[in-house]
Amino acid sequence: PIQNLRELHTRDRWYKLGFVVRANEQCMKEVKTSHMSKSEEEFTELFGDWQCVKYIAPKIGPNDKLPVNQRGNIELWSARHLPTGCVHITRPNAIYALKRMEIEFAKAMVGFDQRKGMSVPVFDGYVVHQSYEKKLYEIMDEMDEIRKVKQEEKELKFMSGLWRVLVQG
């Protein structure tokens, strides 16, 4: 019967879904590795959800380094992948405040997109230590206020120029 069918995925796919295959688990099925895969293995092992446990993100202290991948990013496939002790900042222009504070941060990679037949990583925000969150938001708010004032001055100058043209003919 169809209710007895279960989904099988690779270890990597289960990780992206927020699960980890238990140690010493035998794969339920082996399939021939796709020619599109970068894997050198001839066969790919597939596992079921009953062979997995929920992923628990590492705990990061205020003085610890962020757990980045080989490209310097943090992979946030789901909310479970955010390390404990860190926060995900998604506000626009946060990079300017991060550079101004001179603290350790990492880009948050949230998935992949297909562009022109190629997989391209998708980034959404930055990950920083939780201890910097309050100060970071204060700096971002301050920078937003300054940016808003400059924008208003620019618009006022532009409008004054239009009025000058209108009055002078």
Rosetta blueprint (number, residue, H / E / L):
1 P L
2 I H
3 Q H
4 N H
5 L L
6 R L
7 E L
8 L E
9 H E
10 T L
11 R H
12 D H
13 R H
14 W H
15 Y H
16 K H
17 L L
18 G L
19 F E
20 V E
21 V E
22 R L
23 A L
24 N L
25 E L
26 Q L
27 C L
28 M L
29 K E
30 E E
31 V E
32 K E
33 T L
34 S L
35 H L
36 M L
37 S L
38 K L
39 S L
40 E L
41 E L
42 E L
43 F E
44 T E
45 E E
46 L E
47 F E
48 G E
49 D H
50 W H
51 Q H
52 C E
53 V E
54 K E
55 Y L
56 I L
57 A L
58 P L
59 K E
60 I L
61 G L
62 P L
63 N L
64 D L
65 K L
66 L L
67 P L
68 V L
69 N L
70 Q L
71 R L
72 G L
73 N E
74 I E
75 E E
76 L L
77 W L
78 S L
79 A H
80 R H
81 H H
82 L L
83 P L
84 T E
85 G L
86 C E
87 V E
88 H E
89 I E
90 T L
91 R L
92 P L
93 N L
94 A H
95 I H
96 Y H
97 A H
98 L H
99 K H
100 R H
101 M H
102 E L
103 I L
104 E L
105 F E
106 A E
107 K E
108 A E
109 M E
110 V E
111 G E
112 F E
113 D E
114 Q E
115 R E
116 K L
117 G L
118 M E
119 S E
120 V E
121 P E
122 V E
123 F E
124 D E
125 G E
126 Y E
127 V E
128 V E
129 H E
130 Q H
131 S H
132 Y H
133 E H
134 K H
135 K H
136 L H
137 Y H
138 E H
139 I H
140 M H
141 D H
142 E H
143 M H
144 D H
145 E H
146 I H
147 R H
148 K H
149 V H
150 K H
151 Q H
152 E H
153 E H
154 K H
155 E H
156 L H
157 K H
158 F H
159 M H
160 S H
161 G H
162 L H
163 W H
164 R H
165 V H
166 L H
167 V H
168 Q H
169 G L
